[in-house]
Amino acid sequence: MNKIFEQFLPIAILLINVHNLYAHKDHKDRPAMPAIGVVQGSIIDSTSTKPIEYASVSLVDLEHNELITGGLSDKNGLVNITEIPLGKYVAVVEFMGYKKKEMDP
């Protein structure tokens, strides 16, 4: 009985591990969501209330913590990001000399 168990155990472990490999699907294989979202806004200095030119705005997927898209503010501090896939994102605003700002949904 012990000998049968010792022979069966490695095979069972191997089968379980192979099953786990096939069970995990990469999130990049999921169907693409329609890219119909839009983010518009203005980036201004909270102290001087002047627009911040060329501030970086990144949209990071909440589920997988990966960068999806982004854009830069124009000379008036305006940002317009289009064709965003449906989902939940964190907007990350960055500019040299300023503290990074993250805005949750």
N, C-alpha and C positions, 0 to 999 in steps of 0.2 A: 504494500500500500504506500509506504513512504517513497519507494523507488519510482512509482508511477507519478506521485505528486511532484517529485524532484524533476522528472522529465517534462511534465506538463507545465510547470510554473514558468520556465523561460519562454515557452511558446505563447502562453497567455499574456505575458508582459509584452512581448513583441507585437502581438495582435492589437493590444490596447494602445500601444504607442503609435502604430501605423494608423489606427482609427483616429487618434487625436490629430495626427498630421493632416489627414483628409478632412476632418471636421472643421478645422480652422481655415476659413476663407479670408483672403486678403480683402481689405475694404476697398481697394482700387477696382475690384471686380464687380462692385455693386452697380446697379443701373444708374446712369447719369440723371441727375435731377434737371428740370428745365432751368435755363439761365435767364430768369426774368426779373431778378431782384435789382434794386437800385439803392445806393447810399449817396445822399447829398448832404452837405453841411459846410460850415466855415470854421476855420482854425484861427483863433485869436489869442493874443497874450492877455491873461486874466488881470494883469496889473495895468498895462498901458492901453488895453482894448484895441491895439493895432493888429491887423491881420498878419499871420505868419506865412511867408512865402516858402514854397518847397518843403513843407512838412510832409512826412511820410505817414500814410494811413494804410494799415494792413488789416485784412479780415482773416481771422484764424478760426478754423472749424473747432467747435467746442468738443465734439465727440472724439475726434482723432488728434486734436492739437496740432494741426498742420495748416500752413499758409495756403489760402485759397486764391486770393487776389488782393489787389491794393491799388493805390494811386498817390499822386502828389497834389498838394494844394497849389493854386495858381497865385499870381501876384496880389490878388485880393483876398487870399486865404481860403478860397472856395475849393471844395472837393466834390467831384462827381464820378462815382464808380458805378458802372453799368454791367449788365449781363452776369449777374451774380447767381450762382446755383442756389436753389431753395435749401435752407438749412438754418442752424443756429450758430452765430458767430460772435466773437469778441472783436471789437474794433480797437486796434492798437495805434495810437498816435505818437510819433517820435520826431524830434528835431534836435539838432546839436545845441547843447547848452540848456536844454529843458528836461525836466523829469518826464519819463515815459508815462503816458496816460492810457489805461485800459478801460474800455466801456463795455460792460456786460449787457446782454439783451434785456 
